[in-house]
Amino acid sequence: MSKLAQKSGLVWLWLSLLLLVVDFATKTLVVKTMNLRDSIDILPFFNFTYVHNYGAAFSFLSEAGGWQRWFLSIIAISISVLLIWWLKRLPATNKVLCGAYSLVLAGALGNLYDRMTYGYVVDFLHFYYENWNFPAFNIADSAICIGAALLLFDAFTGESPKEQKA
């Protein structure tokens, strides 16, 4: 049995840490160099547009009056604990699930940091076409989406996860 097969999925936390650093660095750069609602044209369909998101995905609950900050923070903390527990139980060789959990974990923690520090999430990646605008998002949101896509991929193509023996 290889050494990787003997390790738990916790060895994949390097991916979460890497994405957390990239997410934090890009958000810090945006906050320090742009004013709120400033937009920098990058491509004919893409801008950096600095906005605050007080809600969840697509600004869901953004007008809820403030309670959503704590509600969404509790959800992020709960999901993060669950993902770490699942990573511990998976063998490190289960690359798709370990990668998916690590990506979602990074996204949850990246947005949790913003929500707890500022009361909102910093978003800045903005895609659009003519009058159609996709809501702005960030690296953490991207990690969550890619992780969710990997979970769906695994659900349809992967083998059932084999848990590590405690």
C-alpha positions in Angstrom: 0.0 0.0 0.0 1.4 3.4 -1.0 2.1 6.1 1.6 -0.6 8.3 0.1 -3.2 5.5 0.4 -2.4 5.3 4.1 -2.9 9.1 4.7 -6.3 10.8 5.3 -7.7 13.4 3.1 -6.5 16.0 5.5 -3.3 16.2 3.4 -5.4 18.0 0.9 -5.8 21.0 3.2 -2.8 22.5 1.3 -5.2 23.2 -1.5 -7.6 25.0 0.9 -4.7 27.0 2.3 -3.5 28.0 -1.1 -6.9 29.2 -2.2 -7.4 31.1 1.0 -4.2 33.0 0.5 -5.1 33.8 -3.1 -8.7 34.8 -2.1 -7.4 37.0 0.7 -4.7 38.6 -1.5 -7.0 39.4 -4.3 -9.7 40.9 -2.0 -7.1 43.0 -0.2 -5.7 44.3 -3.5 -9.2 45.3 -4.6 -10.1 47.0 -1.3 -6.8 48.9 -1.2 -6.7 50.0 -4.9 -10.4 50.6 -5.8 -13.3 52.6 -4.5 -16.6 50.9 -3.9 -18.5 50.4 -7.2 -15.4 51.3 -9.2 -15.0 49.2 -12.4 -12.0 48.4 -14.4 -12.5 47.1 -18.0 -10.4 44.0 -18.6 -12.1 42.3 -21.6 -15.2 43.1 -23.6 -17.2 40.8 -21.4 -15.3 41.0 -18.1 -14.5 43.8 -15.5 -13.1 44.1 -12.0 -16.0 45.7 -10.2 -15.7 46.3 -6.5 -19.0 45.6 -4.6 -20.1 44.5 -1.2 -22.4 41.5 -0.9 -24.3 41.5 2.4 -26.1 38.2 1.5 -25.2 34.8 0.1 -24.9 33.7 -3.5 -26.4 36.2 -6.0 -27.0 38.6 -3.1 -29.7 36.3 -1.7 -30.8 37.7 1.7 -28.7 40.9 1.2 -31.6 43.1 2.3 -32.5 41.0 5.3 -31.6 43.6 7.9 -28.3 42.2 9.3 -29.3 38.9 10.9 -28.1 37.1 7.7 -24.5 37.9 8.6 -24.6 35.6 11.7 -26.9 33.1 10.1 -24.6 32.7 7.1 -21.5 32.6 9.3 -23.0 29.8 11.4 -23.7 27.9 8.2 -20.1 28.4 7.0 -18.6 27.3 10.2 -20.8 24.2 10.4 -20.0 23.2 6.8 -16.3 23.8 7.4 -16.3 21.5 10.4 -18.2 18.9 8.5 -15.9 19.1 5.5 -12.8 18.7 7.7 -14.4 15.7 9.4 -15.2 14.1 6.0 -11.6 14.8 4.8 -10.2 13.1 7.9 -12.3 10.0 7.1 -11.4 9.8 3.4 -8.2 8.3 2.1 -5.9 10.9 0.4 -6.1 8.8 -2.8 -9.7 9.8 -3.4 -8.6 12.8 -5.4 -11.9 14.1 -6.7 -13.8 14.1 -3.3 -10.8 15.4 -1.4 -10.2 18.1 -4.0 -13.9 19.0 -4.0 -14.1 19.2 -0.2 -10.9 21.3 0.0 -12.2 23.7 -2.6 -15.6 24.2 -0.9 -13.8 24.5 2.5 -11.5 27.3 1.1 -14.5 29.2 -0.3 -16.5 28.9 2.9 -13.7 30.1 5.0 -12.7 32.9 2.6 -16.2 34.3 2.6 -16.6 33.7 6.4 -13.5 35.8 7.0 -15.0 38.7 5.1 -18.4 38.3 6.7 -16.9 38.2 10.2 -14.4 41.0 9.6 -16.4 43.5 7.5 -20.0 42.4 7.8 -20.1 41.7 4.0 -18.2 39.7 1.4 -15.9 41.5 -1.1 -16.8 40.7 -4.7 -15.1 41.9 -7.8 -15.1 39.5 -10.7 -17.9 40.7 -13.0 -18.9 39.0 -16.3 -21.5 40.6 -18.6 -22.8 40.6 -22.1 -24.4 43.8 -23.5 -27.2 44.5 -21.0 -27.0 41.1 -19.2 -24.8 41.1 -16.0 -23.8 38.1 -14.0 -23.6 39.0 -10.3 -20.0 39.9 -9.2 -18.2 37.1 -7.3 -14.7 36.4 -6.0 -12.1 33.6 -5.8 -13.8 32.0 -2.8 -17.1 31.8 -4.7 -15.2 30.3 -7.7 -13.7 27.6 -5.4 -17.1 26.7 -4.0 -18.6 26.4 -7.5 -15.7 24.3 -8.8 -15.9 22.1 -5.7 -19.7 21.7 -6.1 -19.1 20.7 -9.8 -16.6 18.1 -8.7 -19.0 16.7 -6.2 -21.6 16.4 -8.9 -19.1 14.8 -11.2 -18.1 12.3 -8.5 -21.8 11.5 -7.7 -22.3 10.4 -11.3 -18.9 8.9 -12.1 -17.0 8.1 -9.0 -16.9 5.1 -6.8 -18.4 5.3 -3.3 -16.0 7.0 -0.9 -14.0 4.6 1.2 -13.5 5.9 4.7 -10.3 5.8 6.6 -10.2 3.5 9.6 -10.0 5.6 12.8 
